[in-house]
């Protein structure tokens, strides 16, 4: 989302920091790994951590792609779409191969990816909701 300024050129908001999602992922990864070791399913715990890392890698690469495209004189949506599609295809392929080869424990990678998405949504939504409450 961009905001037009007086000259008509769009101004893009700053990219949010990934430090909070990374910290939350590290804590949940450690807890998940600990629980997996307790139940003697260490591979599920390790793959859960890999899923969290793949999610973090995905969003970091997405931030990089957005910064690269918006830094151009004429930002092109097509470049961003192609970069997003290729990034998601690679991450999906990695997750599917690992999940299939290491089944049934391979489900851990998908759980890690899903949990990271929840972390990301909550990390994005909570500050917006706080801001909306302050304006009421």
N, C-alpha and C positions, 0 to 999 in steps of 0.2 A: 504494500500500500504506500502510495506517495502523496505528498502534500504539495500543491503548486504554490509557488512564491510569486512575487511581483513581476519578475522577468519571464514567467511562464515555464521555467525549468522546474522539474520535479525535485523535491528534497526527500531523500529516503531516510527513514529513522535508523538510529544506530542498531546494530545487531546485538541482541542480548547476550550476556555472558553465559558460557556453558559450565561455569564452575559449580553452581548449585546442582544442576542435573548430574554432573560428574561425581560430586560428593555423595548425593543421595544414591546413585548407582553403586558407588563403592561400598557404602554401608549395607545396602540391600544385597549386593553380591556376596559380601562377607557373611551376612546372616544366612543367605541361601546356601552358601558353601558349607557353613557350619551345620545347618540342618541336614544337608545331604550327607555329610560325614557321619552325623549322629545316626541316621537311618541306613548307613552303609551303602549309599547310592552316590558316591563322590563324583561319578561322571555326569550325572544330571546337574549337580551343583556347578561343576566346571563349565558345562555347556550353558547353563544359566548365565554365568559370568561372561562367557563369550557372546551370548545374545545381547547382554547389556552393553558390551564393548562395541558390537556391530551397530547398535542403535546410536551410541555416542559418536561413532565414526561417521555414520550416515548424516547426522545433523551437523557435525563439524564440516563435512564436505559440502553440505547444502549451503551453509553460511559462506564458505569459500566461493562457491559458484555464484551465489547472489551478489557477493561483493565484487567479483570479477565482472559480471554482466552489468551491474549498475555503475561501475566506474567508467564504462564506455560513454562516448559522446551520445550515441543513439542506442540505448539499451534495447535488446531484442528478446522478446518473449520466447521465440523459437529456440534460441541458444540455451535459455534456462530450462525449457521443456526437454530438450535433447539431453542436457547434462543430468537432469533429474531422472529421466527414464533410464539412461545408461547406469547411473549410480544405483538406482533401485533394482535393476536387473542383476547387477553383479552381486549385491548384498543378498538378494533373494536366492540366486544360484548357490552362493556359498552356504546359506542356511539350509537350503533343500538338500544339497549334497551331504553336508554333515549330519543333518537330521535323518536322512535315509540310510547312510552308511552305518551310523551308530544307533540305529533303532533298537530297542524302544527308548533308550536313554536320550536319544537325539531330540526328543521333545523339549528338553531343557533349553535348547537354543531358541525355540519359538516362544517359550514362556519368557525368556530374557528379553527378546525383542518386544513382546507385548507389554511387559512391565515397564520397559524404557519408554514406550509411547505414553503410557499412563503418567509416568514421571514428567515427561515433557509437557503434556496437556495441563497437568496440575500446576507445573512451574510457570506456564504461560497464563493460565486462567486466574489464579489467585491474585496476582498484582492488578489485573484488569478489574476484577470484582472489588478489590479494595479501593481502587480509583473511582469506580462508579458509586460506591457508598459514600465517599468523601464529597461528591458533587451533589448528593441528595440533601 
